[in-house]
Amino acid sequence: MLQLVLNYLGIAVFASSGAMVAIRKGFDLFGIAALGVMTGVGGGVVRDIFLNVSPPTSIQHWPNVTVALAATAVATLTARLFIRMRRIVLSLDAVGMGFFATSGAAIAVDHGASWFAAVLIG
């Protein structure tokens, strides 16, 4: 349960980060949504491709994409606040990266990868 909640929080943080990049670059709403969702679930998709998991679990289950899309919408609506809180967002981004690295390595080991492959995938 805790890992599921942390997974959703990580997806939300990364999706928000991707949305902020898209907003700073002047993307339209579709571009913001696309970059936010791709950033939120993209790492899981790449991990699953390396592990030969088909279809990737990050896009197979609708809550992952829904959380990414909702976080992108919140980030878009509160973009000025997010831009002012840049340091906090970067800190949360670093925490999310650490969590996804460890959970990605654990998932790789669960799928029979060697310790070296698990480190690279993580």
C-alpha distance (Angstrom), angle and dihedral (degrees) to the residues before:
residue distance angle dihedral
M1 . . .
L2 3.81 . .
Q3 3.80 91.5 .
L4 3.81 90.2 51.4
V5 3.81 92.2 51.6
L6 3.81 91.6 46.4
N7 3.80 89.7 47.8
Y8 3.81 90.9 54.4
L9 3.81 91.3 45.9
G10 3.80 90.2 51.3
I11 3.79 91.7 49.2
A12 3.81 89.9 49.4
V13 3.81 93.6 49.5
F14 3.80 93.7 47.8
A15 3.81 92.3 44.8
S16 3.81 89.8 51.3
S17 3.79 90.2 49.0
G18 3.81 91.2 51.4
A19 3.80 90.9 47.7
M20 3.81 90.5 52.7
V21 3.80 91.0 53.3
A22 3.80 90.3 49.5
I23 3.81 91.9 49.0
R24 3.81 92.1 49.4
K25 3.82 89.4 50.5
G26 3.82 91.8 51.2
F27 3.82 99.2 -113.1
D28 3.80 120.0 167.5
L29 3.82 121.3 -114.9
F30 3.80 94.1 -87.3
G31 3.81 91.3 50.0
I32 3.80 91.3 48.4
A33 3.81 90.9 50.4
A34 3.80 93.2 45.6
L35 3.81 94.4 48.8
G36 3.80 92.0 43.8
V37 3.81 93.5 52.0
M38 3.81 93.0 42.6
T39 3.79 90.8 50.9
G40 3.80 92.4 45.7
V41 3.79 98.2 50.9
G42 3.81 101.8 17.4
G43 3.79 96.8 94.0
G44 3.78 91.7 53.7
V45 3.79 90.8 49.4
V46 3.81 92.2 51.8
R47 3.83 90.7 46.9
D48 3.80 91.4 51.4
I49 3.80 92.0 48.0
F50 3.81 90.3 53.4
L51 3.81 89.7 48.8
N52 3.82 91.7 46.9
V53 3.82 92.4 -119.6
S54 3.77 108.0 156.6
P55 2.97 124.6 -137.3
P56 3.81 96.3 20.9
T57 3.80 110.8 -111.2
S58 3.81 91.8 -136.4
I59 3.79 91.1 68.3
Q60 3.80 98.0 26.4
H61 3.81 93.1 70.6
W62 3.81 114.8 60.3
P63 3.84 97.5 -146.1
N64 3.82 91.6 69.0
V65 3.80 93.5 56.2
T66 3.82 91.5 39.4
V67 3.81 92.3 53.3
A68 3.81 90.2 48.1
L69 3.80 91.9 49.1
A70 3.81 93.1 46.5
A71 3.81 91.9 48.8
T72 3.79 89.6 48.7
A73 3.81 90.2 52.1
V74 3.81 92.3 49.2
A75 3.80 91.4 47.2
T76 3.80 91.0 49.0
L77 3.79 93.3 49.8
T78 3.81 92.5 46.9
A79 3.81 97.8 35.3
R80 3.80 95.2 133.1
L81 3.79 91.0 54.3
F82 3.81 92.2 46.7
I83 3.80 91.3 50.0
R84 3.82 90.8 52.3
M85 3.82 90.5 48.3
R86 3.82 92.3 53.0
R87 3.82 95.5 134.5
I88 3.80 93.2 50.5
V89 3.81 90.9 48.3
L90 3.81 90.6 49.7
S91 3.81 90.2 50.2
L92 3.80 91.6 50.2
D93 3.81 88.4 46.7
A94 3.82 89.8 55.3
V95 3.81 92.0 48.3
G96 3.81 90.0 49.3
M97 3.79 90.7 49.7
G98 3.80 90.8 52.7
F99 3.79 92.5 48.7
F100 3.79 93.7 47.5
A101 3.80 91.4 47.2
T102 3.81 92.2 55.3
S103 3.80 95.4 40.9
G104 3.82 90.6 45.9
A105 3.78 90.6 52.9
A106 3.81 90.9 47.9
I107 3.81 91.3 50.3
A108 3.81 90.0 49.0
V109 3.82 90.9 53.3
D110 3.82 89.5 47.6
H111 3.81 88.1 56.0
G112 3.81 92.1 52.8
A113 3.81 100.4 -99.2
S114 3.79 119.2 152.3
W115 3.80 119.3 -107.8
F116 3.81 90.0 -103.4
A117 3.80 93.1 51.7
A118 3.81 89.9 45.3
V119 3.80 90.5 54.6
L120 3.82 91.7 49.5
I121 3.79 93.4 45.7
G122 3.80 92.0 45.1
